[in-house]
Structure formats: structure tokens, C-alpha cells
Amino acid sequence: MKTPPESFLLFKEELVKAQLEKERLQRHYEQQLAEVNQELSRLKEQIQSQQDMMRTTLEYASNLEIRLTEVKEEVAQATSANRKTIY
């Protein structure tokens, strides 16, 4: 049996090295992608929490505004009722 030429053996060795490097790069890429996805999930969660806080704050402010209007009306009614009883 004839041995393969040296250039073929070198090519085969380089091919194996290239495949190993490709696999290493693939694992590195997948790891980086997983980290980016994890960070993205964390940021989405933070944004959702901030939106919830803003919604709650706006509801609170709206309720305070309604209550303030009601109190102003009560004060106005009480004042007009007092004026009527004085005269």
C-alpha cells in the first residue's frame, strides 16, 4: 500500500485544525449570544418595572386630582352654605 503524499497529510492536519477552530469559535459565539440574551431579558424586566411604576404614579396623581376637585367643591358648598346662614 502506498503512503499518501506529504502535502495531503499536511492538508488533512490543517483541515482538522480548521474544524477544531470553527467549533471553538461556534462555542464562543453561542456563549456570547447567551450572555446578550440574558442581558436583554434583564433590561426588558427593568423597563417593565419602570413602566409599572409610571402607571401607578399616573393613577395616583389622577386620583389626587379628582380628590382635590371634590374637596374644592365641598369647600365651595360649605362656604356658600355659611354665607346663606349668616345673612
Biopython code that builds the backbone (N, CA, C, O; Angstrom):
import numpy as np
from Bio.PDB.StructureBuilder import StructureBuilder

atoms = [
    (1, "MET", "N", (0.846, -1.171, 0.000)),
    (1, "MET", "CA", (0.000, 0.000, 0.000)),
    (1, "MET", "C", (0.896, 1.241, 0.000)),
    (1, "MET", "O", (1.876, 1.325, 0.741)),
    (2, "LYS", "N", (0.549, 2.147, -0.807)),
    (2, "LYS", "CA", (1.327, 3.350, -0.989)),
    (2, "LYS", "C", (0.927, 4.395, 0.058)),
    (2, "LYS", "O", (-0.262, 4.570, 0.325)),
    (3, "THR", "N", (1.893, 5.085, 0.651)),
    (3, "THR", "CA", (1.580, 6.132, 1.629)),
    (3, "THR", "C", (1.140, 7.396, 0.893)),
    (3, "THR", "O", (1.638, 7.699, -0.191)),
    (4, "PRO", "N", (0.192, 8.137, 1.499)),
    (4, "PRO", "CA", (-0.265, 9.361, 0.841)),
    (4, "PRO", "C", (0.871, 10.388, 0.790)),
    (4, "PRO", "O", (1.779, 10.354, 1.621)),
    (5, "PRO", "N", (0.821, 11.271, -0.157)),
    (5, "PRO", "CA", (1.873, 12.295, -0.239)),
    (5, "PRO", "C", (1.855, 13.199, 1.001)),
    (5, "PRO", "O", (0.834, 13.355, 1.672)),
    (6, "GLU", "N", (3.005, 13.774, 1.272)),
    (6, "GLU", "CA", (3.148, 14.615, 2.464)),
    (6, "GLU", "C", (2.217, 15.826, 2.417)),
    (6, "GLU", "O", (1.691, 16.237, 3.451)),
    (7, "SER", "N", (2.011, 16.388, 1.255)),
    (7, "SER", "CA", (1.144, 17.551, 1.134)),
    (7, "SER", "C", (-0.293, 17.188, 1.528)),
    (7, "SER", "O", (-1.000, 18.000, 2.126)),
    (8, "PHE", "N", (-0.721, 15.962, 1.189)),
    (8, "PHE", "CA", (-2.058, 15.517, 1.575)),
    (8, "PHE", "C", (-2.161, 15.414, 3.091)),
    (8, "PHE", "O", (-3.159, 15.835, 3.676)),
    (9, "LEU", "N", (-1.135, 14.859, 3.732)),
    (9, "LEU", "CA", (-1.133, 14.731, 5.193)),
    (9, "LEU", "C", (-1.146, 16.110, 5.853)),
    (9, "LEU", "O", (-1.843, 16.311, 6.847)),
    (10, "LEU", "N", (-0.382, 17.058, 5.311)),
    (10, "LEU", "CA", (-0.373, 18.414, 5.853)),
    (10, "LEU", "C", (-1.754, 19.066, 5.686)),
    (10, "LEU", "O", (-2.261, 19.722, 6.596)),
    (11, "PHE", "N", (-2.345, 18.867, 4.503)),
    (11, "PHE", "CA", (-3.673, 19.424, 4.256)),
    (11, "PHE", "C", (-4.689, 18.837, 5.216)),
    (11, "PHE", "O", (-5.534, 19.550, 5.757)),
    (12, "LYS", "N", (-4.600, 17.531, 5.424)),
    (12, "LYS", "CA", (-5.538, 16.860, 6.335)),
    (12, "LYS", "C", (-5.374, 17.394, 7.758)),
    (12, "LYS", "O", (-6.363, 17.604, 8.460)),
    (13, "GLU", "N", (-4.137, 17.612, 8.182)),
    (13, "GLU", "CA", (-3.859, 18.148, 9.513)),
    (13, "GLU", "C", (-4.407, 19.577, 9.630)),
    (13, "GLU", "O", (-5.012, 19.924, 10.645)),
    (14, "GLU", "N", (-4.202, 20.388, 8.619)),
    (14, "GLU", "CA", (-4.719, 21.751, 8.623)),
    (14, "GLU", "C", (-6.249, 21.759, 8.636)),
    (14, "GLU", "O", (-6.868, 22.606, 9.281)),
    (15, "LEU", "N", (-6.845, 20.819, 7.924)),
    (15, "LEU", "CA", (-8.303, 20.714, 7.900)),
    (15, "LEU", "C", (-8.837, 20.393, 9.294)),
    (15, "LEU", "O", (-9.829, 20.981, 9.725)),
    (16, "VAL", "N", (-8.199, 19.479, 9.991)),
    (16, "VAL", "CA", (-8.612, 19.131, 11.348)),
    (16, "VAL", "C", (-8.472, 20.347, 12.261)),
    (16, "VAL", "O", (-9.357, 20.625, 13.070)),
    (17, "LYS", "N", (-7.347, 21.078, 12.128)),
    (17, "LYS", "CA", (-7.149, 22.285, 12.943)),
    (17, "LYS", "C", (-8.237, 23.310, 12.650)),
    (17, "LYS", "O", (-8.774, 23.935, 13.566)),
    (18, "ALA", "N", (-8.557, 23.478, 11.384)),
    (18, "ALA", "CA", (-9.584, 24.447, 10.999)),
    (18, "ALA", "C", (-10.946, 24.043, 11.562)),
    (18, "ALA", "O", (-11.702, 24.904, 12.013)),
    (19, "GLN", "N", (-11.266, 22.768, 11.545)),
    (19, "GLN", "CA", (-12.537, 22.306, 12.091)),
    (19, "GLN", "C", (-12.596, 22.522, 13.601)),
    (19, "GLN", "O", (-13.631, 22.922, 14.136)),
    (20, "LEU", "N", (-11.483, 22.256, 14.287)),
    (20, "LEU", "CA", (-11.439, 22.496, 15.729)),
    (20, "LEU", "C", (-11.599, 23.991, 16.045)),
    (20, "LEU", "O", (-12.300, 24.365, 16.986)),
    (21, "GLU", "N", (-10.944, 24.829, 15.248)),
    (21, "GLU", "CA", (-11.071, 26.275, 15.447)),
    (21, "GLU", "C", (-12.499, 26.730, 15.183)),
    (21, "GLU", "O", (-13.024, 27.583, 15.898)),
    (22, "LYS", "N", (-13.120, 26.170, 14.171)),
    (22, "LYS", "CA", (-14.507, 26.506, 13.854)),
    (22, "LYS", "C", (-15.416, 26.140, 15.019)),
    (22, "LYS", "O", (-16.286, 26.926, 15.395)),
    (23, "GLU", "N", (-15.228, 24.971, 15.586)),
    (23, "GLU", "CA", (-16.035, 24.535, 16.729)),
    (23, "GLU", "C", (-15.810, 25.450, 17.940)),
    (23, "GLU", "O", (-16.755, 25.793, 18.649)),
    (24, "ARG", "N", (-14.546, 25.842, 18.170)),
    (24, "ARG", "CA", (-14.233, 26.726, 19.290)),
    (24, "ARG", "C", (-14.927, 28.081, 19.092)),
    (24, "ARG", "O", (-15.521, 28.624, 20.023)),
    (25, "LEU", "N", (-14.846, 28.609, 17.891)),
    (25, "LEU", "CA", (-15.489, 29.887, 17.602)),
    (25, "LEU", "C", (-17.011, 29.791, 17.729)),
    (25, "LEU", "O", (-17.661, 30.723, 18.202)),
    (26, "GLN", "N", (-17.564, 28.671, 17.307)),
    (26, "GLN", "CA", (-19.010, 28.458, 17.415)),
    (26, "GLN", "C", (-19.442, 28.468, 18.884)),
    (26, "GLN", "O", (-20.438, 29.096, 19.242)),
    (27, "ARG", "N", (-18.679, 27.765, 19.730)),
    (27, "ARG", "CA", (-18.998, 27.747, 21.168)),
    (27, "ARG", "C", (-18.873, 29.146, 21.768)),
    (27, "ARG", "O", (-19.703, 29.555, 22.581)),
    (28, "HIS", "N", (-17.842, 29.870, 21.369)),
    (28, "HIS", "CA", (-17.636, 31.233, 21.866)),
    (28, "HIS", "C", (-18.796, 32.132, 21.442)),
    (28, "HIS", "O", (-19.308, 32.912, 22.245)),
    (29, "TYR", "N", (-19.202, 32.024, 20.194)),
    (29, "TYR", "CA", (-20.324, 32.815, 19.675)),
    (29, "TYR", "C", (-21.602, 32.487, 20.438)),
    (29, "TYR", "O", (-22.336, 33.393, 20.830)),
    (30, "GLU", "N", (-21.873, 31.209, 20.653)),
    (30, "GLU", "CA", (-23.078, 30.802, 21.367)),
    (30, "GLU", "C", (-23.061, 31.307, 22.807)),
    (30, "GLU", "O", (-24.099, 31.695, 23.343)),
    (31, "GLN", "N", (-21.890, 31.304, 23.431)),
    (31, "GLN", "CA", (-21.773, 31.811, 24.801)),
    (31, "GLN", "C", (-22.051, 33.310, 24.830)),
    (31, "GLN", "O", (-22.778, 33.793, 25.697)),
    (32, "GLN", "N", (-21.475, 34.043, 23.884)),
    (32, "GLN", "CA", (-21.715, 35.488, 23.833)),
    (32, "GLN", "C", (-23.188, 35.781, 23.550)),
    (32, "GLN", "O", (-23.765, 36.695, 24.141)),
    (33, "LEU", "N", (-23.788, 35.020, 22.662)),
    (33, "LEU", "CA", (-25.197, 35.206, 22.341)),
    (33, "LEU", "C", (-26.070, 34.952, 23.568)),
    (33, "LEU", "O", (-27.031, 35.682, 23.811)),
    (34, "ALA", "N", (-25.739, 33.927, 24.332)),
    (34, "ALA", "CA", (-26.497, 33.629, 25.554)),
    (34, "ALA", "C", (-26.374, 34.784, 26.554)),
    (34, "ALA", "O", (-27.352, 35.152, 27.204)),
    (35, "GLU", "N", (-25.161, 35.356, 26.674)),
    (35, "GLU", "CA", (-24.959, 36.478, 27.590)),
    (35, "GLU", "C", (-25.761, 37.694, 27.148)),
    (35, "GLU", "O", (-26.364, 38.379, 27.974)),
    (36, "VAL", "N", (-25.769, 37.961, 25.849)),
    (36, "VAL", "CA", (-26.526, 39.107, 25.325)),
    (36, "VAL", "C", (-28.020, 38.895, 25.557)),
    (36, "VAL", "O", (-28.727, 39.826, 25.941)),
    (37, "ASN", "N", (-28.498, 37.683, 25.328)),
    (37, "ASN", "CA", (-29.922, 37.385, 25.552)),
    (37, "ASN", "C", (-30.292, 37.540, 27.024)),
    (37, "ASN", "O", (-31.373, 38.029, 27.353)),
    (38, "GLN", "N", (-29.395, 37.124, 27.898)),
    (38, "GLN", "CA", (-29.636, 37.264, 29.333)),
    (38, "GLN", "C", (-29.701, 38.747, 29.717)),
    (38, "GLN", "O", (-30.575, 39.155, 30.481)),
    (39, "GLU", "N", (-28.785, 39.537, 29.191)),
    (39, "GLU", "CA", (-28.788, 40.976, 29.469)),
    (39, "GLU", "C", (-30.051, 41.624, 28.907)),
    (39, "GLU", "O", (-30.641, 42.495, 29.545)),
    (40, "LEU", "N", (-30.458, 41.206, 27.728)),
    (40, "LEU", "CA", (-31.675, 41.736, 27.112)),
    (40, "LEU", "C", (-32.899, 41.419, 27.974)),
    (40, "LEU", "O", (-33.768, 42.271, 28.157)),
    (41, "SER", "N", (-32.963, 40.220, 28.491)),
    (41, "SER", "CA", (-34.079, 39.840, 29.367)),
    (41, "SER", "C", (-34.095, 40.699, 30.631)),
    (41, "SER", "O", (-35.154, 41.129, 31.088)),
    (42, "ARG", "N", (-32.914, 40.939, 31.183)),
    (42, "ARG", "CA", (-32.810, 41.756, 32.392)),
    (42, "ARG", "C", (-33.272, 43.185, 32.100)),
    (42, "ARG", "O", (-33.991, 43.784, 32.900)),
    (43, "LEU", "N", (-32.861, 43.721, 30.964)),
    (43, "LEU", "CA", (-33.263, 45.077, 30.602)),
    (43, "LEU", "C", (-34.766, 45.167, 30.343)),
    (43, "LEU", "O", (-35.401, 46.152, 30.718)),
    (44, "LYS", "N", (-35.333, 44.150, 29.707)),
    (44, "LYS", "CA", (-36.783, 44.133, 29.482)),
    (44, "LYS", "C", (-37.521, 44.131, 30.809)),
    (44, "LYS", "O", (-38.533, 44.813, 30.967)),
    (45, "GLU", "N", (-37.013, 43.367, 31.758)),
    (45, "GLU", "CA", (-37.644, 43.303, 33.075)),
    (45, "GLU", "C", (-37.572, 44.663, 33.772)),
    (45, "GLU", "O", (-38.537, 45.094, 34.403)),
    (46, "GLN", "N", (-36.425, 45.334, 33.655)),
    (46, "GLN", "CA", (-36.292, 46.662, 34.257)),
    (46, "GLN", "C", (-37.257, 47.654, 33.613)),
    (46, "GLN", "O", (-37.900, 48.444, 34.304)),
    (47, "ILE", "N", (-37.351, 47.607, 32.297)),
    (47, "ILE", "CA", (-38.264, 48.515, 31.592)),
    (47, "ILE", "C", (-39.698, 48.261, 32.017)),
    (47, "ILE", "O", (-40.458, 49.205, 32.233)),
    (48, "GLN", "N", (-40.075, 47.000, 32.138)),
    (48, "GLN", "CA", (-41.432, 46.662, 32.566)),
    (48, "GLN", "C", (-41.709, 47.192, 33.968)),
    (48, "GLN", "O", (-42.791, 47.712, 34.241)),
    (49, "SER", "N", (-40.722, 47.058, 34.857)),
    (49, "SER", "CA", (-40.887, 47.567, 36.227)),
    (49, "SER", "C", (-41.044, 49.078, 36.226)),
    (49, "SER", "O", (-41.875, 49.621, 36.954)),
    (50, "GLN", "N", (-40.248, 49.759, 35.411)),
    (50, "GLN", "CA", (-40.348, 51.220, 35.339)),
    (50, "GLN", "C", (-41.695, 51.643, 34.762)),
    (50, "GLN", "O", (-42.295, 52.611, 35.227)),
    (51, "GLN", "N", (-42.166, 50.923, 33.758)),
    (51, "GLN", "CA", (-43.482, 51.238, 33.198)),
    (51, "GLN", "C", (-44.582, 51.038, 34.233)),
    (51, "GLN", "O", (-45.514, 51.837, 34.318)),
    (52, "ASP", "N", (-44.473, 49.976, 35.013)),
    (52, "ASP", "CA", (-45.459, 49.738, 36.078)),
    (52, "ASP", "C", (-45.434, 50.865, 37.105)),
    (52, "ASP", "O", (-46.484, 51.323, 37.555)),
    (53, "MET", "N", (-44.231, 51.311, 37.475)),
    (53, "MET", "CA", (-44.117, 52.407, 38.441)),
    (53, "MET", "C", (-44.714, 53.686, 37.864)),
    (53, "MET", "O", (-45.402, 54.418, 38.576)),
    (54, "MET", "N", (-44.466, 53.964, 36.602)),
    (54, "MET", "CA", (-45.020, 55.165, 35.968)),
    (54, "MET", "C", (-46.544, 55.091, 35.912)),
    (54, "MET", "O", (-47.229, 56.080, 36.172)),
    (55, "ARG", "N", (-47.067, 53.921, 35.575)),
    (55, "ARG", "CA", (-48.519, 53.739, 35.514)),
    (55, "ARG", "C", (-49.132, 53.977, 36.891)),
    (55, "ARG", "O", (-50.142, 54.669, 37.014)),
    (56, "THR", "N", (-48.526, 53.410, 37.911)),
    (56, "THR", "CA", (-49.024, 53.584, 39.275)),
    (56, "THR", "C", (-48.963, 55.051, 39.693)),
    (56, "THR", "O", (-49.892, 55.561, 40.318)),
    (57, "THR", "N", (-47.876, 55.721, 39.349)),
    (57, "THR", "CA", (-47.723, 57.129, 39.688)),
    (57, "THR", "C", (-48.781, 57.979, 38.996)),
    (57, "THR", "O", (-49.361, 58.873, 39.613)),
    (58, "LEU", "N", (-49.033, 57.707, 37.728)),
    (58, "LEU", "CA", (-50.049, 58.467, 36.992)),
    (58, "LEU", "C", (-51.447, 58.223, 37.560)),
    (58, "LEU", "O", (-52.248, 59.151, 37.674)),
    (59, "GLU", "N", (-51.729, 56.992, 37.909)),
    (59, "GLU", "CA", (-53.033, 56.687, 38.523)),
    (59, "GLU", "C", (-53.181, 57.422, 39.851)),
    (59, "GLU", "O", (-54.242, 57.969, 40.152)),
    (60, "TYR", "N", (-52.117, 57.429, 40.636)),
    (60, "TYR", "CA", (-52.139, 58.114, 41.927)),
    (60, "TYR", "C", (-52.366, 59.611, 41.733)),
    (60, "TYR", "O", (-53.183, 60.218, 42.424)),
    (61, "ALA", "N", (-51.628, 60.203, 40.778)),
    (61, "ALA", "CA", (-51.782, 61.640, 40.509)),
    (61, "ALA", "C", (-53.190, 61.954, 40.018)),
    (61, "ALA", "O", (-53.775, 62.967, 40.401)),
    (62, "SER", "N", (-53.723, 61.099, 39.185)),
    (62, "SER", "CA", (-55.080, 61.303, 38.675)),
    (62, "SER", "C", (-56.095, 61.232, 39.814)),
    (62, "SER", "O", (-57.008, 62.054, 39.892)),
    (63, "ASN", "N", (-55.933, 60.256, 40.685)),
    (63, "ASN", "CA", (-56.833, 60.133, 41.837)),
    (63, "ASN", "C", (-56.716, 61.346, 42.767)),
    (63, "ASN", "O", (-57.717, 61.819, 43.305)),
    (64, "LEU", "N", (-55.491, 61.844, 42.951)),
    (64, "LEU", "CA", (-55.308, 63.036, 43.782)),
    (64, "LEU", "C", (-55.993, 64.244, 43.154)),
    (64, "LEU", "O", (-56.598, 65.055, 43.855)),
    (65, "GLU", "N", (-55.897, 64.359, 41.845)),
    (65, "GLU", "CA", (-56.538, 65.474, 41.152)),
    (65, "GLU", "C", (-58.061, 65.411, 41.310)),
    (65, "GLU", "O", (-58.711, 66.426, 41.558)),
    (66, "ILE", "N", (-58.614, 64.213, 41.166)),
    (66, "ILE", "CA", (-60.060, 64.042, 41.351)),
    (66, "ILE", "C", (-60.449, 64.396, 42.789)),
    (66, "ILE", "O", (-61.433, 65.099, 43.021)),
    (67, "ARG", "N", (-59.682, 63.910, 43.727)),
    (67, "ARG", "CA", (-59.982, 64.178, 45.144)),
    (67, "ARG", "C", (-59.870, 65.665, 45.458)),
    (67, "ARG", "O", (-60.674, 66.206, 46.217)),
    (68, "LEU", "N", (-58.863, 66.328, 44.870)),
    (68, "LEU", "CA", (-58.693, 67.762, 45.092)),
    (68, "LEU", "C", (-59.901, 68.526, 44.548)),
    (68, "LEU", "O", (-60.390, 69.454, 45.193)),
    (69, "THR", "N", (-60.372, 68.149, 43.388)),
    (69, "THR", "CA", (-61.555, 68.786, 42.813)),
    (69, "THR", "C", (-62.758, 68.593, 43.728)),
    (69, "THR", "O", (-63.527, 69.528, 43.951)),
    (70, "GLU", "N", (-62.925, 67.382, 44.260)),
    (70, "GLU", "CA", (-64.035, 67.107, 45.173)),
    (70, "GLU", "C", (-63.937, 67.959, 46.437)),
    (70, "GLU", "O", (-64.940, 68.490, 46.915)),
    (71, "VAL", "N", (-62.730, 68.084, 46.973)),
    (71, "VAL", "CA", (-62.543, 68.877, 48.191)),
    (71, "VAL", "C", (-62.842, 70.346, 47.912)),
    (71, "VAL", "O", (-63.472, 71.018, 48.728)),
    (72, "LYS", "N", (-62.392, 70.848, 46.758)),
    (72, "LYS", "CA", (-62.682, 72.240, 46.397)),
    (72, "LYS", "C", (-64.189, 72.468, 46.318)),
    (72, "LYS", "O", (-64.695, 73.485, 46.794)),
    (73, "GLU", "N", (-64.900, 71.523, 45.718)),
    (73, "GLU", "CA", (-66.357, 71.639, 45.617)),
    (73, "GLU", "C", (-67.000, 71.615, 46.996)),
    (73, "GLU", "O", (-67.924, 72.383, 47.260)),
    (74, "GLU", "N", (-66.520, 70.737, 47.882)),
    (74, "GLU", "CA", (-67.059, 70.676, 49.240)),
    (74, "GLU", "C", (-66.822, 71.987, 49.978)),
    (74, "GLU", "O", (-67.699, 72.487, 50.684)),
    (75, "VAL", "N", (-65.615, 72.538, 49.803)),
    (75, "VAL", "CA", (-65.297, 73.806, 50.469)),
    (75, "VAL", "C", (-66.191, 74.915, 49.920)),
    (75, "VAL", "O", (-66.716, 75.731, 50.677)),
    (76, "ALA", "N", (-66.358, 74.937, 48.604)),
    (76, "ALA", "CA", (-67.211, 75.960, 47.982)),
    (76, "ALA", "C", (-68.646, 75.828, 48.483)),
    (76, "ALA", "O", (-69.291, 76.837, 48.768)),
    (77, "GLN", "N", (-69.148, 74.620, 48.591)),
    (77, "GLN", "CA", (-70.517, 74.407, 49.084)),
    (77, "GLN", "C", (-70.638, 74.813, 50.544)),
    (77, "GLN", "O", (-71.620, 75.437, 50.947)),
    (78, "ALA", "N", (-69.634, 74.456, 51.330)),
    (78, "ALA", "CA", (-69.669, 74.809, 52.753)),
    (78, "ALA", "C", (-69.594, 76.319, 52.919)),
    (78, "ALA", "O", (-70.270, 76.882, 53.780)),
    (79, "THR", "N", (-68.789, 76.971, 52.114)),
    (79, "THR", "CA", (-68.663, 78.428, 52.193)),
    (79, "THR", "C", (-69.974, 79.098, 51.793)),
    (79, "THR", "O", (-70.425, 80.027, 52.462)),
    (80, "SER", "N", (-70.582, 78.634, 50.712)),
    (80, "SER", "CA", (-71.846, 79.241, 50.283)),
    (80, "SER", "C", (-72.950, 78.939, 51.298)),
    (80, "SER", "O", (-73.830, 79.775, 51.502)),
    (81, "ALA", "N", (-72.928, 77.794, 51.924)),
    (81, "ALA", "CA", (-73.928, 77.460, 52.936)),
    (81, "ALA", "C", (-73.749, 78.364, 54.157)),
    (81, "ALA", "O", (-74.738, 78.800, 54.746)),
    (82, "ASN", "N", (-72.524, 78.649, 54.541)),
    (82, "ASN", "CA", (-72.254, 79.542, 55.674)),
    (82, "ASN", "C", (-72.694, 80.962, 55.359)),
    (82, "ASN", "O", (-73.214, 81.652, 56.237)),
    (83, "ARG", "N", (-72.498, 81.410, 54.134)),
    (83, "ARG", "CA", (-72.914, 82.760, 53.763)),
    (83, "ARG", "C", (-74.420, 82.896, 53.835)),
    (83, "ARG", "O", (-74.940, 83.928, 54.258)),
    (84, "LYS", "N", (-75.114, 81.858, 53.423)),
    (84, "LYS", "CA", (-76.583, 81.914, 53.443)),
    (84, "LYS", "C", (-77.106, 81.997, 54.878)),
    (84, "LYS", "O", (-78.091, 82.688, 55.138)),
    (85, "THR", "N", (-76.465, 81.308, 55.794)),
    (85, "THR", "CA", (-76.962, 81.286, 57.175)),
    (85, "THR", "C", (-76.610, 82.584, 57.899)),
    (85, "THR", "O", (-77.312, 82.975, 58.832)),
    (86, "ILE", "N", (-75.567, 83.238, 57.499)),
    (86, "ILE", "CA", (-75.142, 84.479, 58.168)),
    (86, "ILE", "C", (-76.093, 85.599, 57.801)),
    (86, "ILE", "O", (-76.448, 86.385, 58.680)),
    (87, "TYR", "N", (-76.514, 85.717, 56.595)),
    (87, "TYR", "CA", (-77.376, 86.823, 56.138)),
    (87, "TYR", "C", (-78.775, 86.463, 56.343)),
    (87, "TYR", "O", (-79.667, 87.250, 56.027)),
]
sb = StructureBuilder()
sb.init_structure("model")
sb.init_model(0)
sb.init_chain("A")
sb.init_seg("    ")
for serial, (resi, resn, name, xyz) in enumerate(atoms, 1):
    if name == "N":
        sb.init_residue(resn, " ", resi, " ")
    sb.init_atom(name, np.array(xyz, "f"), 0.0, 1.0, " ", f" {name:<3s}", serial, name[0])
structure = sb.get_structure()
